[in-house]
Amino acid sequence: MVQNENHKPVILVVDDNPHNLELVLAYLEDLDCRTIAAQGGMEALEIVQNDPPDLVLLDVMMPKISGFEVCRRLKNNPQTSDIPIIMVTALNEIGDIERAIECGTDDFISKPINKWELLTRVRTMLRLKHLTDKLERTLAYLTEIEQNVQQAHQ
């Protein structure tokens, strides 16, 4: 698992069905990561606001606020738009897939969940997130150096 030296990736798993939630959390035990569970969309939004995870596994069909709406809100917020989201869905209609893409999801996993597919997609998303974060830190560092050089020449 790719990660910072002192940082285990944090995965937020969101599902209103306790059995599905338990199953996904059990599958993720094979990864060197920390998991957080949310049993609905509002709880997920609160968790992300207080402690942004490195990845969100998001059920689509939930009461009160759907996974589509949670995804849309996270992707429209500049503070959370870079968090990768994998939508977990029993839906397989083209319209549902298009709706999820329009909301900004990064990937899909269909129910029933295949453990190896889940772990592969999660590893890939965490690797991409790690590389994106590293690139952003590098660009910020280069910008700082460039500013220091410009100030030194003034």
Backbone hydrogen bonds, N-H to C=O, Kabsch-Sander energy under -0.5 kcal/mol:
donor,donor_aa,acceptor,acceptor_aa,energy
7,H,4,N,-1.1
8,K,6,N,-0.5
11,I,9,P,-0.5
11,I,34,R,-2.8
12,L,55,L,-2.8
13,V,11,I,-0.6
13,V,36,I,-3.1
14,V,12,L,-0.5
14,V,57,L,-3.1
15,D,13,V,-0.5
15,D,38,A,-2.1
21,L,17,N,-2.5
22,E,18,P,-2.5
23,L,19,H,-2.2
24,V,20,N,-2.4
25,L,21,L,-2.4
26,A,22,E,-2.2
27,Y,23,L,-2.3
28,L,24,V,-2.2
29,E,25,L,-0.6
29,E,26,A,-0.9
30,D,27,Y,-1.4
31,L,28,L,-2.1
33,C,31,L,-1.7
34,R,9,P,-3.0
36,I,11,I,-2.5
38,A,13,V,-2.6
44,A,40,G,-2.0
45,L,41,G,-2.4
46,E,42,M,-2.1
47,I,43,E,-2.4
48,V,44,A,-2.6
49,Q,45,L,-2.0
50,N,46,E,-2.1
51,D,47,I,-3.2
54,D,10,V,-2.6
55,L,10,V,-1.3
56,V,84,P,-2.3
57,L,12,L,-3.2
58,L,56,V,-0.6
58,L,86,I,-2.8
59,D,14,V,-2.3
59,D,57,L,-0.5
60,V,88,V,-1.6
62,M,60,V,-1.0
65,I,63,P,-2.9
67,G,60,V,-3.1
68,F,60,V,-0.5
70,V,66,S,-2.2
71,C,67,G,-2.7
72,R,68,F,-2.5
73,R,69,E,-2.6
74,L,70,V,-2.5
75,K,71,C,-2.6
76,N,72,R,-1.8
77,N,73,R,-0.7
77,N,74,L,-0.6
80,T,77,N,-1.5
81,S,77,N,-1.7
83,I,80,T,-1.7
86,I,56,V,-3.0
87,M,85,I,-0.6
87,M,107,D,-2.5
88,V,58,L,-2.9
89,T,87,M,-0.6
89,T,109,I,-2.6
97,I,93,E,-1.9
98,E,94,I,-2.7
99,R,95,G,-2.2
100,A,96,D,-2.3
101,I,97,I,-2.2
102,E,98,E,-2.6
103,C,99,R,-1.6
104,G,100,A,-0.8
104,G,101,I,-0.9
105,T,100,A,-2.1
106,D,85,I,-2.4
107,D,85,I,-1.3
109,I,87,M,-2.4
111,K,89,T,-2.4
115,K,113,I,-0.6
118,L,114,N,-2.7
119,L,115,K,-2.6
120,T,116,W,-2.1
121,R,117,E,-2.6
122,V,118,L,-2.6
123,R,119,L,-2.4
124,T,120,T,-2.2
125,M,121,R,-2.5
126,L,122,V,-2.7
127,R,123,R,-2.3
128,L,124,T,-2.4
129,K,125,M,-2.5
130,H,126,L,-2.5
131,L,127,R,-2.4
132,T,128,L,-2.5
133,D,129,K,-2.7
134,K,130,H,-2.3
135,L,131,L,-2.4
136,E,132,T,-2.4
137,R,133,D,-2.3
138,T,134,K,-2.4
139,L,135,L,-2.7
140,A,136,E,-2.3
141,Y,137,R,-2.2
142,L,138,T,-2.5
143,T,139,L,-2.3
144,E,140,A,-2.1
145,I,141,Y,-2.3
146,E,142,L,-2.6
147,Q,143,T,-2.3
148,N,144,E,-2.3
149,V,145,I,-2.5
150,Q,146,E,-2.4
151,Q,147,Q,-2.3
152,A,148,N,-2.1
153,H,149,V,-1.5
154,Q,151,Q,-1.0
